[in-house]
């Protein structure tokens, strides 16, 4: 069994409030969950221009875990109102 963890540091240059940030994150979370992952905002909850998201998936085949996390990362890169400030992928 392989567990893949993707950590994303996101920057929201056009957000003017926590409400703006949460609106953008809600859309991303909805799209990411289509890939059968679990995710949560794990840091910077009180900052309106930053977020750290933890995304996890599990599968018996490492190639499937890598593919799923790659698709989620691709979705994050395609967000128009967000910039990826950092990313890390770990496999357990």
N, CA, C and O of each residue as an XYZ file, in Angstrom:
368
protein
N       0.851     -1.177      0.000
C       0.000      0.000      0.000
C       0.894      1.236      0.000
O       1.871      1.308      0.745
N       0.547      2.206     -0.843
C       1.299      3.444     -0.959
C       0.399      4.614     -0.582
O      -0.735      4.724     -1.047
N       0.929      5.483      0.270
C       0.238      6.710      0.662
C       1.011      7.871      0.056
O       2.220      7.985      0.260
N       0.335      8.721     -0.676
C       0.952      9.900     -1.264
C       0.416     11.149     -0.600
O      -0.793     11.299     -0.420
N       1.331     12.057     -0.230
C       0.957     13.308      0.426
C       1.501     14.465     -0.409
O       2.705     14.560     -0.646
N       0.613     15.326     -0.844
C       0.974     16.528     -1.587
C       0.676     17.726     -0.701
O      -0.454     17.894     -0.243
N       1.671     18.551     -0.459
C       1.490     19.769      0.315
C       1.687     20.960     -0.624
O       2.718     21.077     -1.287
N       0.693     21.834     -0.669
C       0.743     23.008     -1.535
C       0.699     24.273     -0.696
O      -0.143     24.407      0.191
N       1.604     25.198     -0.975
C       1.534     26.539     -0.413
C       0.981     27.427     -1.515
O       1.592     27.584     -2.572
N      -0.175     28.000     -1.253
C      -0.859     28.809     -2.256
C      -0.842     30.275     -1.864
O      -0.905     30.617     -0.683
N      -0.755     31.135     -2.867
C      -0.798     32.585     -2.685
C      -1.943     33.125     -3.526
O      -2.101     32.752     -4.689
N      -2.737     34.000     -2.933
C      -3.914     34.577     -3.592
C      -3.696     36.083     -3.767
O      -4.098     36.862     -2.903
N      -3.069     36.502     -4.864
C      -2.720     37.923     -5.015
C      -3.927     38.850     -5.154
O      -3.820     40.042     -4.864
N      -5.055     38.333     -5.586
C      -6.224     39.185     -5.822
C      -7.276     39.072     -4.725
O      -8.332     39.698     -4.820
N      -7.008     38.289     -3.690
C      -7.962     38.154     -2.585
C      -7.874     39.386     -1.691
O      -6.785     39.851     -1.356
N      -9.026     39.898     -1.316
C      -9.076     41.087     -0.457
C      -9.684     40.777      0.905
O      -9.822     41.671      1.740
N     -10.047     39.517      1.133
C     -10.638     39.124      2.405
C     -10.566     37.603      2.538
O     -10.270     36.891      1.578
N     -10.842     37.125      3.748
C     -10.917     35.673      3.950
C     -12.035     35.065      3.125
O     -11.954     33.911      2.705
N     -13.076     35.845      2.898
C     -14.203     35.369      2.096
C     -13.754     35.067      0.659
O     -14.150     34.052      0.087
N     -12.930     35.944      0.081
C     -12.396     35.708     -1.269
C     -11.550     34.433     -1.297
O     -11.695     33.599     -2.190
N     -10.671     34.298     -0.312
C      -9.799     33.125     -0.243
C     -10.620     31.843     -0.127
O     -10.351     30.865     -0.824
N     -11.601     31.847      0.738
C     -12.406     30.637      0.951
C     -13.229     30.275     -0.278
O     -13.464     29.097     -0.546
N     -13.661     31.274     -1.018
C     -14.409     31.021     -2.259
C     -13.523     30.290     -3.262
O     -13.956     29.322     -3.888
N     -12.301     30.746     -3.412
C     -11.362     30.124     -4.345
C     -11.019     28.705     -3.879
O     -11.010     27.768     -4.678
N     -10.739     28.556     -2.582
C     -10.388     27.239     -2.041
C     -11.533     26.246     -2.158
O     -11.307     25.070     -2.441
N     -12.761     26.706     -1.943
C     -13.911     25.810     -2.046
C     -14.005     25.212     -3.446
O     -14.251     24.016     -3.601
N     -13.807     26.054     -4.471
C     -13.836     25.556     -5.842
C     -12.732     24.553     -6.119
O     -12.956     23.538     -6.778
N     -11.528     24.840     -5.609
C     -10.411     23.915     -5.808
C     -10.665     22.596     -5.091
O     -10.419     21.528     -5.651
N     -11.155     22.663     -3.861
C     -11.438     21.443     -3.100
C     -12.483     20.583     -3.808
O     -12.352     19.360     -3.857
N     -13.506     21.211     -4.348
C     -14.540     20.454     -5.066
C     -13.964     19.741     -6.284
O     -14.298     18.585     -6.543
N     -13.091     20.431     -7.042
C     -12.476     19.809     -8.218
C     -11.509     18.700     -7.807
O     -11.460     17.651     -8.451
N     -10.743     18.922     -6.746
C      -9.747     17.931     -6.319
C     -10.406     16.662     -5.809
O      -9.877     15.570     -6.019
N     -11.525     16.778     -5.158
C     -12.190     15.595     -4.602
C     -12.689     14.650     -5.687
O     -12.962     13.484     -5.402
N     -12.816     15.123     -6.922
C     -13.185     14.241     -8.036
C     -12.113     13.192     -8.289
O     -12.378     12.156     -8.899
N     -10.903     13.464     -7.818
C      -9.780     12.537     -8.016
C      -9.657     11.545     -6.862
O      -8.658     10.832     -6.771
N     -10.645     11.488     -5.989
C     -10.668     10.550     -4.865
C      -9.505     10.795     -3.909
O      -8.739      9.884     -3.598
N      -9.386     12.033     -3.450
C      -8.362     12.412     -2.478
C      -9.047     13.026     -1.257
O     -10.199     13.457     -1.318
N      -8.316     13.053     -0.162
C      -8.745     13.787      1.027
C      -7.868     15.021      1.124
O      -6.664     14.950      0.877
N      -8.465     16.155      1.484
C      -7.668     17.365      1.594
C      -8.202     18.273      2.678
O      -9.377     18.232      3.042
N      -7.281     19.107      3.188
C      -7.642     20.050      4.236
C      -6.670     21.214      4.210
O      -5.521     21.076      3.791
N      -7.149     22.364      4.665
C      -6.287     23.516      4.847
C      -5.566     23.301      6.172
O      -6.209     23.256      7.221
N      -4.244     23.168      6.141
C      -3.498     22.779      7.328
C      -2.712     23.914      7.970
O      -2.158     23.732      9.054
N      -2.650     25.065      7.341
C      -1.940     26.200      7.933
C      -2.419     27.499      7.283
O      -3.004     27.483      6.200
N      -2.171     28.596      7.941
C      -2.493     29.950      7.477
C      -4.001     30.186      7.329
O      -4.426     30.927      6.442
N      -4.804     29.566      8.186
C      -6.251     29.729      8.087
C      -6.689     31.172      8.321
O      -7.731     31.586      7.813
N      -5.919     31.938      9.074
C      -6.318     33.304      9.402
C      -5.724     34.357      8.472
O      -5.979     35.547      8.652
N      -4.940     33.942      7.484
C      -4.363     34.884      6.519
C      -5.176     34.841      5.234
O      -5.519     33.757      4.762
N      -5.491     35.993      4.660
C      -6.377     36.014      3.504
C      -5.663     35.913      2.164
O      -6.326     35.824      1.131
N      -4.330     35.924      2.147
C      -3.629     35.767      0.875
C      -2.757     34.516      0.823
O      -2.037     34.313     -0.155
N      -2.808     33.669      1.864
C      -1.990     32.455      1.888
C      -2.814     31.279      2.374
O      -3.784     31.433      3.117
N      -2.398     30.092      1.930
C      -3.001     28.853      2.423
C      -2.001     27.726      2.228
O      -1.232     27.721      1.267
N      -2.019     26.787      3.136
C      -1.256     25.545      2.964
C      -2.292     24.428      2.971
O      -3.068     24.276      3.914
N      -2.278     23.655      1.891
C      -3.248     22.578      1.699
C      -2.514     21.239      1.748
O      -1.466     21.070      1.125
N      -3.074     20.300      2.492
C      -2.567     18.940      2.524
C      -3.525     18.034      1.763
O      -4.728     18.036      2.021
N      -2.989     17.265      0.828
C      -3.798     16.397     -0.027
C      -3.220     14.982      0.079
O      -2.012     14.788     -0.057
N      -4.091     13.997      0.324
C      -3.643     12.626      0.559
C      -4.452     11.663     -0.296
O      -5.660     11.826     -0.468
N      -3.761     10.651     -0.832
C      -4.436      9.562     -1.529
C      -3.716      8.256     -1.206
O      -2.525      8.249     -0.894
N      -4.450      7.164     -1.286
C      -3.925      5.840     -0.960
C      -4.312      4.863     -2.063
O      -5.435      4.889     -2.568
N      -3.362      3.997     -2.431
C      -3.652      2.957     -3.409
C      -2.610      1.861     -3.257
O      -1.534      2.091     -2.705
N      -2.927      0.681     -3.742
C      -1.974     -0.424     -3.667
C      -0.878     -0.299     -4.725
O       0.170     -0.936     -4.614
N      -1.118      0.520     -5.749
C      -0.140      0.683     -6.818
C       0.476      2.086     -6.758
O      -0.249      3.076     -6.865
N       1.786      2.187     -6.590
C       2.443      3.491     -6.511
C       2.214      4.365     -7.745
O       2.124      5.587     -7.626
N       2.119      3.757     -8.921
C       1.920      4.541    -10.144
C       0.564      5.253    -10.134
O       0.443      6.362    -10.653
N      -0.443      4.627     -9.553
C      -1.765      5.257     -9.462
C      -1.711      6.448     -8.517
O      -2.282      7.498     -8.812
N      -1.029      6.295     -7.380
C      -0.889      7.398     -6.416
C      -0.174      8.576     -7.074
O      -0.595      9.723     -6.924
N       0.895      8.296     -7.795
C       1.655      9.343     -8.474
C       0.797     10.047     -9.526
O       0.854     11.270     -9.655
N       0.013      9.291    -10.268
C      -0.860      9.849    -11.300
C      -1.942     10.747    -10.690
O      -2.209     11.834    -11.201
N      -2.556     10.296     -9.610
C      -3.624     11.070     -8.963
C      -3.076     12.393     -8.434
O      -3.669     13.449     -8.658
N      -1.950     12.335     -7.737
C      -1.371     13.573     -7.206
C      -0.914     14.501     -8.329
O      -0.989     15.722     -8.190
N      -0.448     13.941     -9.422
C      -0.078     14.759    -10.581
C      -1.273     15.486    -11.171
O      -1.162     16.645    -11.573
N      -2.427     14.807    -11.225
C      -3.639     15.462    -11.740
C      -4.125     16.566    -10.809
O      -4.581     17.613    -11.268
N      -4.029     16.336     -9.507
C      -4.427     17.374     -8.543
C      -3.496     18.580     -8.660
O      -3.952     19.723     -8.632
N      -2.201     18.329     -8.789
C      -1.234     19.412     -8.955
C      -1.500     20.183    -10.240
O      -1.377     21.408    -10.263
N      -1.857     19.490    -11.295
C      -2.205     20.145    -12.553
C      -3.428     21.042    -12.383
O      -3.460     22.157    -12.904
N      -4.436     20.558    -11.653
C      -5.611     21.385    -11.365
C      -5.217     22.649    -10.599
O      -5.730     23.732    -10.879
N      -4.308     22.510     -9.636
C      -3.867     23.667     -8.850
C      -3.128     24.672     -9.729
O      -3.284     25.881     -9.558
N      -2.336     24.183    -10.652
C      -1.606     25.091    -11.549
C      -2.536     25.846    -12.487
O      -2.196     26.931    -12.959
N      -3.702     25.282    -12.757
C      -4.655     25.918    -13.660
C      -5.594     26.901    -12.979
O      -6.438     27.501    -13.644
N      -5.466     27.079    -11.674
C      -6.307     28.055    -10.983
C      -5.895     29.457    -11.412
O      -4.723     29.822    -11.318
N      -6.848     30.230    -11.876
C      -6.539     31.560    -12.400
C      -6.224     32.574    -11.305
O      -5.423     33.483    -11.523
N      -6.836     32.434    -10.141
C      -6.689     33.434     -9.087
C      -5.660     33.034     -8.037
O      -5.601     33.638     -6.966
N      -4.855     32.026     -8.334
C      -3.928     31.474     -7.350
C      -2.561     31.234     -7.969
O      -2.443     30.868     -9.138
N      -1.537     31.447     -7.162
C      -0.179     31.100     -7.549
C       0.336     30.049     -6.571
O       0.060     30.123     -5.373
N       1.076     29.082     -7.074
C       1.672     28.062     -6.207
C       3.003     28.607     -5.713
O       3.924     28.818     -6.503
N       3.105     28.835     -4.416
C       4.324     29.365     -3.818
C       5.291     28.248     -3.423
O       6.489     28.487     -3.270
N       4.778     27.044     -3.260
C       5.618     25.906     -2.906
C       4.836     24.611     -3.004
O       3.609     24.597     -2.903
N       5.560     23.531     -3.201
C       4.907     22.219     -3.302
C       5.883     21.156     -2.835
O       7.098     21.292     -2.983
N       5.327     20.092     -2.266
C       6.132     18.963     -1.821
C       5.290     17.703     -1.952
O       4.127     17.678     -1.549
N       5.878     16.666     -2.515
C       5.209     15.372     -2.610
C       6.043     14.351     -1.865
O       7.252     14.243     -2.074
N       5.374     13.588     -0.977
C       6.029     12.530     -0.224
C       5.227     11.250     -0.377
O       4.000     11.268     -0.482
N       5.944     10.149     -0.386
C       5.322      8.830     -0.472
C       5.707      8.027      0.761
O       6.864      8.031      1.180
N       4.735      7.345      1.334
C       4.971      6.548      2.529
C       4.635      5.107      2.218
O       4.759      4.243      3.086
